[in-house]
């Protein structure tokens, strides 16, 4: 959840599932964890919380996937009769 303030009109917006606009000519908008505006120099981040992305794979699984990714493709030669 983030909270941002527009310097031009002074409106504070808190993120939610819906799109929110401040209504001034700068058109600051907040959607989930994304902030946009015509001029981002006129936007101040008041509060931001970054969520850690946890991996569902263990260290062994990640090592296996990395080793698997580095494998080379072997061509098999077959005899034709």
Biopython code that builds the backbone (N, CA, C, O; Angstrom):
import numpy as np
from Bio.PDB.StructureBuilder import StructureBuilder

atoms = [
    (1, "UNK", "N", (0.835, -1.161, 0.000)),
    (1, "UNK", "CA", (0.000, 0.000, 0.000)),
    (1, "UNK", "C", (0.894, 1.242, 0.000)),
    (1, "UNK", "O", (1.826, 1.346, 0.797)),
    (2, "UNK", "N", (0.601, 2.176, -0.897)),
    (2, "UNK", "CA", (1.389, 3.399, -0.993)),
    (2, "UNK", "C", (0.467, 4.609, -0.859)),
    (2, "UNK", "O", (-0.727, 4.540, -1.150)),
    (3, "UNK", "N", (1.046, 5.703, -0.416)),
    (3, "UNK", "CA", (0.333, 6.971, -0.330)),
    (3, "UNK", "C", (1.190, 8.020, -1.032)),
    (3, "UNK", "O", (2.382, 8.142, -0.753)),
    (4, "UNK", "N", (0.579, 8.776, -1.944)),
    (4, "UNK", "CA", (1.292, 9.808, -2.684)),
    (4, "UNK", "C", (0.522, 11.122, -2.604)),
    (4, "UNK", "O", (-0.696, 11.137, -2.427)),
    (5, "UNK", "N", (1.266, 12.236, -2.739)),
    (5, "UNK", "CA", (0.652, 13.560, -2.675)),
    (5, "UNK", "C", (1.023, 14.341, -3.922)),
    (5, "UNK", "O", (2.174, 14.319, -4.358)),
    (6, "UNK", "N", (0.059, 15.022, -4.486)),
    (6, "UNK", "CA", (0.278, 15.888, -5.639)),
    (6, "UNK", "C", (0.675, 17.264, -5.118)),
    (6, "UNK", "O", (-0.062, 17.857, -4.331)),
    (7, "UNK", "N", (1.821, 17.780, -5.539)),
    (7, "UNK", "CA", (2.282, 19.101, -5.101)),
    (7, "UNK", "C", (1.429, 20.222, -5.692)),
    (7, "UNK", "O", (1.320, 21.301, -5.110)),
    (8, "UNK", "N", (0.830, 19.960, -6.845)),
    (8, "UNK", "CA", (0.079, 21.007, -7.531)),
    (8, "UNK", "C", (-1.253, 21.300, -6.841)),
    (8, "UNK", "O", (-1.610, 22.463, -6.657)),
    (9, "UNK", "N", (-1.994, 20.252, -6.456)),
    (9, "UNK", "CA", (-3.305, 20.481, -5.836)),
    (9, "UNK", "C", (-3.348, 20.063, -4.365)),
    (9, "UNK", "O", (-4.300, 20.406, -3.664)),
    (10, "UNK", "N", (-2.330, 19.322, -3.876)),
    (10, "UNK", "CA", (-2.271, 18.927, -2.475)),
    (10, "UNK", "C", (-3.094, 17.704, -2.130)),
    (10, "UNK", "O", (-3.247, 17.392, -0.949)),
    (11, "UNK", "N", (-3.624, 17.006, -3.102)),
    (11, "UNK", "CA", (-4.443, 15.820, -2.863)),
    (11, "UNK", "C", (-3.560, 14.625, -2.536)),
    (11, "UNK", "O", (-2.554, 14.384, -3.204)),
    (12, "UNK", "N", (-3.943, 13.873, -1.499)),
    (12, "UNK", "CA", (-3.245, 12.630, -1.154)),
    (12, "UNK", "C", (-4.099, 11.455, -1.591)),
    (12, "UNK", "O", (-5.300, 11.413, -1.321)),
    (13, "UNK", "N", (-3.478, 10.506, -2.262)),
    (13, "UNK", "CA", (-4.176, 9.299, -2.708)),
    (13, "UNK", "C", (-3.489, 8.090, -2.110)),
    (13, "UNK", "O", (-2.262, 8.007, -2.071)),
    (14, "UNK", "N", (-4.310, 7.140, -1.639)),
    (14, "UNK", "CA", (-3.813, 5.884, -1.093)),
    (14, "UNK", "C", (-4.214, 4.772, -2.039)),
    (14, "UNK", "O", (-5.350, 4.740, -2.512)),
    (15, "UNK", "N", (-3.297, 3.861, -2.322)),
    (15, "UNK", "CA", (-3.549, 2.814, -3.307)),
    (15, "UNK", "C", (-4.642, 1.864, -2.846)),
    (15, "UNK", "O", (-4.805, 1.577, -1.660)),
    (16, "UNK", "N", (-5.377, 1.393, -3.833)),
    (16, "UNK", "CA", (-6.399, 0.367, -3.625)),
    (16, "UNK", "C", (-6.537, -0.379, -4.949)),
    (16, "UNK", "O", (-5.728, -0.182, -5.856)),
    (17, "UNK", "N", (-7.516, -1.201, -5.065)),
    (17, "UNK", "CA", (-7.703, -1.954, -6.297)),
    (17, "UNK", "C", (-8.228, -1.110, -7.438)),
    (17, "UNK", "O", (-8.153, -1.521, -8.596)),
    (18, "UNK", "N", (-8.764, 0.078, -7.129)),
    (18, "UNK", "CA", (-9.359, 0.928, -8.149)),
    (18, "UNK", "C", (-8.376, 2.007, -8.613)),
    (18, "UNK", "O", (-7.431, 2.354, -7.904)),
    (19, "UNK", "N", (-8.620, 2.520, -9.803)),
    (19, "UNK", "CA", (-7.820, 3.623, -10.330)),
    (19, "UNK", "C", (-8.302, 4.902, -9.648)),
    (19, "UNK", "O", (-9.505, 5.141, -9.544)),
    (20, "UNK", "N", (-7.351, 5.726, -9.182)),
    (20, "UNK", "CA", (-7.697, 6.980, -8.529)),
    (20, "UNK", "C", (-6.927, 8.112, -9.200)),
    (20, "UNK", "O", (-5.740, 7.974, -9.497)),
    (21, "UNK", "N", (-7.620, 9.248, -9.439)),
    (21, "UNK", "CA", (-7.016, 10.439, -10.032)),
    (21, "UNK", "C", (-7.167, 11.595, -9.068)),
    (21, "UNK", "O", (-8.121, 11.636, -8.290)),
    (22, "UNK", "N", (-6.225, 12.548, -9.109)),
    (22, "UNK", "CA", (-6.316, 13.706, -8.223)),
    (22, "UNK", "C", (-7.232, 14.776, -8.797)),
    (22, "UNK", "O", (-7.814, 15.540, -8.028)),
    (23, "UNK", "N", (-7.382, 14.863, -10.098)),
    (23, "UNK", "CA", (-8.328, 15.805, -10.686)),
    (23, "UNK", "C", (-7.729, 17.120, -11.155)),
    (23, "UNK", "O", (-8.437, 17.915, -11.772)),
    (24, "UNK", "N", (-6.469, 17.380, -10.893)),
    (24, "UNK", "CA", (-5.847, 18.628, -11.345)),
    (24, "UNK", "C", (-5.246, 18.417, -12.742)),
    (24, "UNK", "O", (-5.270, 17.294, -13.246)),
    (25, "UNK", "N", (-4.717, 19.447, -13.369)),
    (25, "UNK", "CA", (-4.132, 19.295, -14.714)),
    (25, "UNK", "C", (-2.939, 18.331, -14.774)),
    (25, "UNK", "O", (-2.595, 17.855, -15.856)),
    (26, "UNK", "N", (-2.302, 18.034, -13.632)),
    (26, "UNK", "CA", (-1.185, 17.086, -13.613)),
    (26, "UNK", "C", (-1.668, 15.646, -13.785)),
    (26, "UNK", "O", (-0.893, 14.788, -14.209)),
    (27, "UNK", "N", (-2.911, 15.369, -13.470)),
    (27, "UNK", "CA", (-3.540, 14.050, -13.622)),
    (27, "UNK", "C", (-2.746, 12.931, -12.953)),
    (27, "UNK", "O", (-2.439, 11.922, -13.587)),
    (28, "UNK", "N", (-2.416, 13.106, -11.687)),
    (28, "UNK", "CA", (-1.736, 12.041, -10.949)),
    (28, "UNK", "C", (-2.720, 10.894, -10.756)),
    (28, "UNK", "O", (-3.889, 11.108, -10.438)),
    (29, "UNK", "N", (-2.220, 9.659, -10.957)),
    (29, "UNK", "CA", (-3.083, 8.488, -10.791)),
    (29, "UNK", "C", (-2.354, 7.421, -9.999)),
    (29, "UNK", "O", (-1.129, 7.309, -10.056)),
    (30, "UNK", "N", (-3.130, 6.633, -9.253)),
    (30, "UNK", "CA", (-2.587, 5.557, -8.428)),
    (30, "UNK", "C", (-3.420, 4.313, -8.685)),
    (30, "UNK", "O", (-4.646, 4.338, -8.578)),
    (31, "UNK", "N", (-2.739, 3.220, -9.025)),
    (31, "UNK", "CA", (-3.383, 1.919, -9.188)),
    (31, "UNK", "C", (-2.478, 0.897, -8.529)),
    (31, "UNK", "O", (-1.315, 0.754, -8.906)),
    (32, "UNK", "N", (-3.008, 0.185, -7.545)),
    (32, "UNK", "CA", (-2.249, -0.805, -6.779)),
    (32, "UNK", "C", (-0.917, -0.219, -6.315)),
    (32, "UNK", "O", (-0.910, 0.624, -5.418)),
    (33, "UNK", "N", (0.212, -0.636, -6.896)),
    (33, "UNK", "CA", (1.511, -0.120, -6.464)),
    (33, "UNK", "C", (2.173, 0.739, -7.541)),
    (33, "UNK", "O", (3.387, 0.945, -7.512)),
    (34, "UNK", "N", (1.381, 1.241, -8.492)),
    (34, "UNK", "CA", (1.915, 2.048, -9.591)),
    (34, "UNK", "C", (1.395, 3.476, -9.480)),
    (34, "UNK", "O", (0.228, 3.714, -9.171)),
    (35, "UNK", "N", (2.298, 4.417, -9.742)),
    (35, "UNK", "CA", (1.954, 5.839, -9.704)),
    (35, "UNK", "C", (2.293, 6.440, -11.057)),
    (35, "UNK", "O", (3.344, 6.149, -11.628)),
    (36, "UNK", "N", (1.410, 7.271, -11.560)),
    (36, "UNK", "CA", (1.668, 7.930, -12.824)),
    (36, "UNK", "C", (1.171, 9.361, -12.782)),
    (36, "UNK", "O", (0.270, 9.690, -12.010)),
    (37, "UNK", "N", (1.744, 10.196, -13.592)),
    (37, "UNK", "CA", (1.334, 11.597, -13.698)),
    (37, "UNK", "C", (1.949, 12.177, -14.960)),
    (37, "UNK", "O", (2.858, 11.589, -15.546)),
    (38, "UNK", "N", (1.449, 13.330, -15.372)),
    (38, "UNK", "CA", (2.026, 14.005, -16.526)),
    (38, "UNK", "C", (3.434, 14.478, -16.176)),
    (38, "UNK", "O", (4.364, 14.305, -16.964)),
    (39, "UNK", "N", (3.592, 15.080, -14.982)),
    (39, "UNK", "CA", (4.897, 15.531, -14.517)),
    (39, "UNK", "C", (5.163, 14.904, -13.147)),
    (39, "UNK", "O", (4.588, 15.332, -12.147)),
    (40, "UNK", "N", (6.023, 13.902, -13.102)),
    (40, "UNK", "CA", (6.302, 13.206, -11.844)),
    (40, "UNK", "C", (7.119, 14.048, -10.868)),
    (40, "UNK", "O", (7.238, 13.681, -9.699)),
    (41, "UNK", "N", (7.688, 15.171, -11.320)),
    (41, "UNK", "CA", (8.387, 16.074, -10.406)),
    (41, "UNK", "C", (7.425, 16.741, -9.434)),
    (41, "UNK", "O", (7.840, 17.241, -8.389)),
    (42, "UNK", "N", (6.147, 16.749, -9.775)),
    (42, "UNK", "CA", (5.133, 17.354, -8.921)),
    (42, "UNK", "C", (4.429, 16.328, -8.042)),
    (42, "UNK", "O", (3.352, 16.603, -7.512)),
    (43, "UNK", "N", (5.023, 15.154, -7.883)),
    (43, "UNK", "CA", (4.441, 14.084, -7.072)),
    (43, "UNK", "C", (5.416, 13.717, -5.963)),
    (43, "UNK", "O", (6.616, 13.578, -6.200)),
    (44, "UNK", "N", (4.886, 13.560, -4.736)),
    (44, "UNK", "CA", (5.704, 13.187, -3.591)),
    (44, "UNK", "C", (5.191, 11.862, -3.037)),
    (44, "UNK", "O", (3.992, 11.698, -2.813)),
    (45, "UNK", "N", (6.109, 10.916, -2.818)),
    (45, "UNK", "CA", (5.744, 9.636, -2.214)),
    (45, "UNK", "C", (5.740, 9.837, -0.703)),
    (45, "UNK", "O", (6.791, 10.075, -0.107)),
    (46, "UNK", "N", (4.563, 9.743, -0.078)),
    (46, "UNK", "CA", (4.433, 9.951, 1.355)),
    (46, "UNK", "C", (4.774, 8.672, 2.102)),
    (46, "UNK", "O", (5.544, 8.687, 3.063)),
    (47, "UNK", "N", (4.191, 7.560, 1.652)),
    (47, "UNK", "CA", (4.423, 6.290, 2.336)),
    (47, "UNK", "C", (4.431, 5.173, 1.308)),
    (47, "UNK", "O", (3.555, 5.100, 0.446)),
    (48, "UNK", "N", (5.431, 4.301, 1.406)),
    (48, "UNK", "CA", (5.461, 3.146, 0.518)),
    (48, "UNK", "C", (5.910, 1.925, 1.303)),
    (48, "UNK", "O", (6.814, 1.998, 2.135)),
    (49, "UNK", "N", (5.271, 0.822, 1.027)),
    (49, "UNK", "CA", (5.613, -0.438, 1.667)),
    (49, "UNK", "C", (5.927, -1.424, 0.562)),
    (49, "UNK", "O", (5.072, -1.743, -0.265)),
    (50, "UNK", "N", (7.165, -1.906, 0.553)),
    (50, "UNK", "CA", (7.540, -2.894, -0.451)),
    (50, "UNK", "C", (7.367, -4.279, 0.138)),
    (50, "UNK", "O", (7.833, -4.570, 1.240)),
    (51, "UNK", "N", (6.695, -5.118, -0.613)),
    (51, "UNK", "CA", (6.468, -6.476, -0.167)),
    (51, "UNK", "C", (7.565, -7.363, -0.730)),
    (51, "UNK", "O", (7.938, -7.249, -1.897)),
    (52, "UNK", "N", (8.072, -8.242, 0.111)),
    (52, "UNK", "CA", (9.101, -9.178, -0.338)),
    (52, "UNK", "C", (8.429, -10.314, -1.090)),
    (52, "UNK", "O", (7.413, -10.864, -0.664)),
    (53, "UNK", "N", (9.027, -10.641, -2.210)),
    (53, "UNK", "CA", (8.520, -11.770, -2.973)),
    (53, "UNK", "C", (9.234, -13.020, -2.483)),
    (53, "UNK", "O", (10.454, -13.139, -2.592)),
    (54, "UNK", "N", (8.473, -13.925, -1.953)),
    (54, "UNK", "CA", (9.068, -15.151, -1.446)),
    (54, "UNK", "C", (9.004, -16.216, -2.526)),
    (54, "UNK", "O", (8.002, -16.366, -3.225)),
    (55, "UNK", "N", (10.080, -16.938, -2.641)),
    (55, "UNK", "CA", (10.150, -17.990, -3.633)),
    (55, "UNK", "C", (9.587, -19.272, -3.038)),
    (55, "UNK", "O", (9.839, -19.591, -1.876)),
    (56, "UNK", "N", (8.835, -19.994, -3.830)),
    (56, "UNK", "CA", (8.266, -21.251, -3.372)),
    (56, "UNK", "C", (9.217, -22.415, -3.622)),
    (56, "UNK", "O", (8.961, -23.542, -3.201)),
    (57, "UNK", "N", (10.325, -22.125, -4.316)),
    (57, "UNK", "CA", (11.304, -23.159, -4.594)),
    (57, "UNK", "C", (12.416, -23.127, -3.549)),
    (57, "UNK", "O", (12.819, -22.057, -3.092)),
    (58, "UNK", "N", (12.901, -24.292, -3.181)),
    (58, "UNK", "CA", (14.002, -24.357, -2.227)),
    (58, "UNK", "C", (15.315, -24.087, -2.964)),
    (58, "UNK", "O", (15.345, -23.981, -4.190)),
    (59, "UNK", "N", (16.387, -23.980, -2.201)),
    (59, "UNK", "CA", (17.706, -23.730, -2.792)),
    (59, "UNK", "C", (18.116, -24.889, -3.698)),
    (59, "UNK", "O", (18.736, -24.669, -4.739)),
    (60, "UNK", "N", (17.778, -26.116, -3.313)),
    (60, "UNK", "CA", (18.098, -27.292, -4.150)),
    (60, "UNK", "C", (17.354, -27.218, -5.476)),
    (60, "UNK", "O", (17.922, -27.507, -6.529)),
    (61, "UNK", "N", (16.082, -26.832, -5.424)),
    (61, "UNK", "CA", (15.294, -26.742, -6.652)),
    (61, "UNK", "C", (15.853, -25.680, -7.593)),
    (61, "UNK", "O", (15.911, -25.889, -8.805)),
    (62, "UNK", "N", (16.262, -24.545, -7.040)),
    (62, "UNK", "CA", (16.832, -23.488, -7.861)),
    (62, "UNK", "C", (18.150, -23.923, -8.489)),
    (62, "UNK", "O", (18.416, -23.610, -9.649)),
    (63, "UNK", "N", (18.981, -24.644, -7.732)),
    (63, "UNK", "CA", (20.248, -25.139, -8.263)),
    (63, "UNK", "C", (19.997, -26.148, -9.381)),
    (63, "UNK", "O", (20.690, -26.128, -10.398)),
    (64, "UNK", "N", (19.020, -27.025, -9.203)),
    (64, "UNK", "CA", (18.678, -28.015, -10.227)),
    (64, "UNK", "C", (18.204, -27.313, -11.507)),
    (64, "UNK", "O", (18.622, -27.679, -12.606)),
    (65, "UNK", "N", (17.332, -26.304, -11.365)),
    (65, "UNK", "CA", (16.826, -25.588, -12.534)),
    (65, "UNK", "C", (17.945, -24.852, -13.270)),
    (65, "UNK", "O", (17.956, -24.799, -14.499)),
    (66, "UNK", "N", (18.880, -24.289, -12.516)),
    (66, "UNK", "CA", (20.010, -23.586, -13.145)),
    (66, "UNK", "C", (20.896, -24.567, -13.903)),
    (66, "UNK", "O", (21.342, -24.275, -15.013)),
    (67, "UNK", "N", (21.153, -25.734, -13.303)),
    (67, "UNK", "CA", (21.957, -26.749, -13.983)),
    (67, "UNK", "C", (21.232, -27.260, -15.224)),
    (67, "UNK", "O", (21.856, -27.518, -16.252)),
    (68, "UNK", "N", (19.938, -27.401, -15.125)),
    (68, "UNK", "CA", (19.151, -27.884, -16.244)),
    (68, "UNK", "C", (19.167, -26.871, -17.390)),
    (68, "UNK", "O", (19.209, -27.249, -18.560)),
    (69, "UNK", "N", (19.133, -25.595, -17.048)),
    (69, "UNK", "CA", (19.128, -24.539, -18.059)),
    (69, "UNK", "C", (20.436, -24.505, -18.841)),
    (69, "UNK", "O", (20.452, -24.109, -20.006)),
    (70, "UNK", "N", (21.526, -24.914, -18.212)),
    (70, "UNK", "CA", (22.833, -24.850, -18.858)),
    (70, "UNK", "C", (23.170, -26.101, -19.657)),
    (70, "UNK", "O", (24.241, -26.171, -20.259)),
    (71, "UNK", "N", (22.300, -27.071, -19.678)),
    (71, "UNK", "CA", (22.562, -28.290, -20.447)),
    (71, "UNK", "C", (22.568, -27.995, -21.934)),
    (71, "UNK", "O", (21.865, -27.103, -22.409)),
    (72, "UNK", "N", (23.372, -28.757, -22.661)),
    (72, "UNK", "CA", (23.443, -28.612, -24.112)),
    (72, "UNK", "C", (22.546, -29.657, -24.761)),
    (72, "UNK", "O", (22.301, -30.721, -24.193)),
    (73, "UNK", "N", (22.069, -29.347, -25.932)),
    (73, "UNK", "CA", (21.240, -30.273, -26.689)),
    (73, "UNK", "C", (22.150, -31.202, -27.468)),
    (73, "UNK", "O", (23.035, -30.750, -28.195)),
    (74, "UNK", "N", (21.932, -32.507, -27.317)),
    (74, "UNK", "CA", (22.746, -33.481, -28.058)),
    (74, "UNK", "C", (21.967, -33.956, -29.267)),
    (74, "UNK", "O", (20.760, -34.189, -29.204)),
    (75, "UNK", "N", (22.674, -34.091, -30.352)),
    (75, "UNK", "CA", (22.060, -34.643, -31.551)),
    (75, "UNK", "C", (22.352, -36.127, -31.605)),
    (75, "UNK", "O", (23.481, -36.562, -31.376)),
    (76, "UNK", "N", (21.346, -36.880, -31.903)),
    (76, "UNK", "CA", (21.519, -38.315, -32.059)),
    (76, "UNK", "C", (21.584, -38.630, -33.552)),
    (76, "UNK", "O", (20.744, -38.184, -34.332)),
    (77, "UNK", "N", (22.585, -39.397, -33.928)),
    (77, "UNK", "CA", (22.707, -39.816, -35.314)),
    (77, "UNK", "C", (22.173, -41.228, -35.450)),
    (77, "UNK", "O", (22.612, -42.146, -34.758)),
    (78, "UNK", "N", (21.224, -41.384, -36.348)),
    (78, "UNK", "CA", (20.637, -42.709, -36.562)),
    (78, "UNK", "C", (21.123, -43.269, -37.881)),
    (78, "UNK", "O", (21.385, -42.537, -38.835)),
    (79, "UNK", "N", (21.238, -44.584, -37.910)),
    (79, "UNK", "CA", (21.615, -45.280, -39.142)),
    (79, "UNK", "C", (20.392, -45.446, -40.029)),
    (79, "UNK", "O", (19.320, -45.838, -39.568)),
    (80, "UNK", "N", (20.569, -45.144, -41.301)),
    (80, "UNK", "CA", (19.466, -45.356, -42.218)),
    (80, "UNK", "C", (19.786, -46.568, -43.071)),
    (80, "UNK", "O", (20.916, -46.731, -43.531)),
    (81, "UNK", "N", (18.818, -47.396, -43.278)),
    (81, "UNK", "CA", (19.025, -48.596, -44.089)),
    (81, "UNK", "C", (18.285, -48.513, -45.372)),
    (81, "UNK", "O", (18.346, -49.439, -46.181)),
]
sb = StructureBuilder()
sb.init_structure("model")
sb.init_model(0)
sb.init_chain("A")
sb.init_seg("    ")
for serial, (resi, resn, name, xyz) in enumerate(atoms, 1):
    if name == "N":
        sb.init_residue(resn, " ", resi, " ")
    sb.init_atom(name, np.array(xyz, "f"), 0.0, 1.0, " ", f" {name:<3s}", serial, name[0])
structure = sb.get_structure()
